């Protein structure tokens, strides 16, 4: 008697990791495109500016840093609140909140800041397919950038 092989159900955490990896690369690559637009003469390795300390780093060394701490699903993948940040600002300075606030205020204004701050307290339940859709969306957006 043959037993049917069980197909392994994709884990929620793996799906989230995969979606985050593509989203993070998209955020950092978008930072590179912005850098290239401001410096058309530059043709070296992909670099971007840390939004908080303003230093230039290869995108491989940058993080996709969140304006709103906590990484809840409600703000985790909101592009308005995630930008290229260096390790020192994102980790060592816990997001460098004062400079991040100034950046956000200049780029988006207070209404977006208020909206992101309100969203951080919301619960958003995600399923594996939600993360798969996000991964696919950001893979397409990433391909359109390069």
Long-range contacts (C-beta under 8 A, 24 or more apart in sequence): 9-128, 10-128, 11-128, 12-126, 12-127, 12-128, 12-131, 15-128, 15-131, 15-132, 15-135, 16-126, 16-131, 18-131, 18-132, 18-135, 19-77, 19-131, 19-132, 19-134, 19-135, 19-138, 20-76, 22-134, 22-135, 22-138, 22-139, 22-142, 23-64, 23-77, 23-82, 23-134, 23-135, 23-138, 24-63, 24-64, 25-138, 25-142, 26-138, 26-141, 26-142, 26-145, 27-64, 27-79, 27-82, 27-83, 27-84, 28-59, 28-62, 28-63, 28-64, 28-84, 29-59, 29-142, 29-145, 29-146, 30-145, 31-59, 31-62, 31-83, 31-84, 32-59, 33-145, 48-84, 49-84, 50-84, 50-85, 50-86, 50-89, 51-83, 51-84, 51-85, 51-99, 51-100, 51-103, 52-85, 52-86, 52-89, 52-93, 52-95, 52-96, 52-99, 52-100, 52-103, 53-86, 53-88, 53-89, 53-96, 53-99, 55-86, 57-84, 57-86, 59-84, 61-86, 61-87, 62-86, 63-87, 63-90, 63-91, 65-89, 65-90, 65-95, 65-100, 66-95, 67-95, 67-100, 67-101, 67-104, 67-113, 67-116, 68-116, 68-117, 68-119, 68-120, 69-94, 69-95, 69-120, 70-120, 72-119, 72-120, 72-121, 72-122, 72-123, 72-124, 73-123, 73-124, 73-125, 73-126, 74-119, 74-120, 74-121, 74-122, 74-123, 74-124, 75-116, 75-119, 75-120, 77-134, 78-116, 78-119, 80-108, 80-112, 80-116, 81-116
